[in-house]
């Protein structure tokens, strides 16, 4: 009996081994260059071991094959994927041939039945449903809407400054930049979405802040599902997972109900995001879950990625005193000409725009985008040679690698905002080439880009105008992205000091 069990297990092991390496010669058969994959790990070991952020695995491949090829084939555990190398293919995927790459690969892991909130998010939705939901929410992010919401942003900025001054009086212990930025963003989006004071700077327990954290903290169950579903893709069709824990879903449903009831009862004329959702509900008869899903879309756009953007911008300013001083001069000269800071005033600071974009270039919150080929097309491998990209193939757009390529950026690891000087073509020149895409590009470019920029810039202006910002010794000398996080943020965090300066 023991022998039979032993041989059975050996047989299973052989079958599993053959299954795992079945596609290892996939790219060789198609005459596409590809690095040699490893059993279980493929070419992206960080996805399994979580010892190294995936951006570094992708970047190694990008650099190895960049000299001669437009793209390269890889094996992600056992699934064939493509890593784009040439920026012309970036424009092809995101813009010119968008119809063949309209779906985000992440959409395969969940749906609105398994996860009623994230499953309704335009980032997840596909096809006509994606277009419909994006069309519903796009008017909420127009410039005029952001202008009406700006007083909320400005009010939270003032509370943040007051909080930092008070904390400094208790003794300078340093502030973790992302935690500070998350407090700020929590209060901004809470007020704009639900008409609520998030209470992040009050010193007490901010429940909405805790729930916001839960939205972005991957748990072992989620990570395990993604790994297993990569090995056995058929699981994605028969079982979807909820990214949002049930208690978090119920929390946001409840506060949305309360916010809607209060606003309708009081008839408050406040042209914020909630006001737009109420108009949309009246027009399209949205149910509670649709309302919450749209609210979470705003929350996602204005919370985690914006917190990371603020953190890294402050870090680079703290590291580069000359840049910080130059930005402070621009801020003071601009604000001296206007009675109050507004959305329009922010747009009158070109150096601020250069600083922000340079921070996003070096430290993009998303290290890469993953798109699914929805209909067969062709990619140029090298001059005169093309290869077919088959339906359902996952295509990786390596944002981090493109942003750090010395062919496109002189001294790519140095913080040089002047590289985006309008006299040299500004940001547009790099975006047109497909080598600056922190928000993505094309029809599925980040919905909340304009709002996020206003939110981040307002915080930077308030902090730089008021404080001299330096790096606290608790920050590691070399920032290394945490491999256990989907987005890019360094191990140990970013710790900064804020010293009040004379106005």
Order of alpha helices (4+ residues) and beta strands (2+ residues): alpha-alpha-alpha-alpha-beta-beta-alpha-beta-alpha-alpha-beta-alpha-alpha-alpha-alpha-alpha-alpha-alpha-alpha-alpha-alpha-alpha-beta-beta-beta-beta-alpha-alpha-alpha-beta-beta
